[in-house]
Amino acid sequence: MRIRVAISGLVQGVAFRHETRKTALSLNLTGWVRNLPDGRVEAVFAGAAESVAAMLRWCKRGPRLAQVRDVQVREEADTESFDAFEIRY
């Protein structure tokens, strides 16, 4: 399973990308996370459906200092494979 999420709220400057990577790795997910110029965080998660669902639940609350307002989710086809989970700049 693979999803793309766009997370809005207070999600930049609160270690969101770092904690997203840490959580994704603990769930054996691959993909990436990055900050967007408009203040949102965007990520792609690929892996087992249960792990992707757990990651999505985490994204809805984020790390301790984050204030998540909204999470937009879009399922995607597995057209690109990832070797790991990375932070993109």
N, C-alpha and C positions, 0 to 999 in steps of 0.2 A: 504494500500500500504506500501511496505517496501523496502528501498534501503540501500546499503552499499557504502560509499564513501571513497576514499583515496585522500587526499589533499596534494599537494606538493608546495614548495616554502619556503618563510620565514613564517612558521606557528607554530613554537615552540618558546616559550619565549616571545610571544606577546599576551597572554591571550586568545588564540584561543579556548582552551577547555572550559574555563569559559564562554566566550561569546556565544559559540555554545550551551552550556546547557541553558543559559538564553534565547536565541532565540528559541530553541526547546520547552522550557516550555511555552513561550508566544504563540506558535503555537499549543499547546496541543499535542505535539509529545512525544512518548516514545522511548527509546533506550539507546545508550551510545556513548561516545567519548573517545578516548585515543591517546596518543603520541605513535609513532612507533620508534624503535631504529634507523631507517634510516633517521629520520628527518621529515617524513610525519605525518599527523594526520589522523586517521581512525575513522569513525563514522557509526552507524546504526540508521536510522530514520524510525519510524513506525507511521502511522496515516492516516488521510484523504489525498487523492491525492493532493488536493489544498495546504494543509499545507506542505506536503513533497516537492512539487514543489517550494513553497516559501522558504523553508529551503535550497534547492539546489541552488537557486539563491543567497541566502545569502552566502553560502559556496564559491561561485565563486569570491566573493570579500573579505569576512572575516571581522574581526575587523579592527579598524583604523590603527594599526601598522603592520598588516600582508601584505605580498606581495604574493598573490596566483598565482602560475605559471600554475598549472594543477589540474583538479578534475576528477578523474576516478569514474564512477558510474556503479553500478551493481544492478539490481533488484533482490530481494530475495523472497523466499517463507516465509510465516509467520509461521515458525515452532516453534519459541520460542516467548512467549509473555513477555512483559515488564510491570512493574507496574509504572514506572516513567522514567525520563531521568537522567542518571548518568554519572559522570566522572569516568572512570576506570584508575587504576594506574598499 
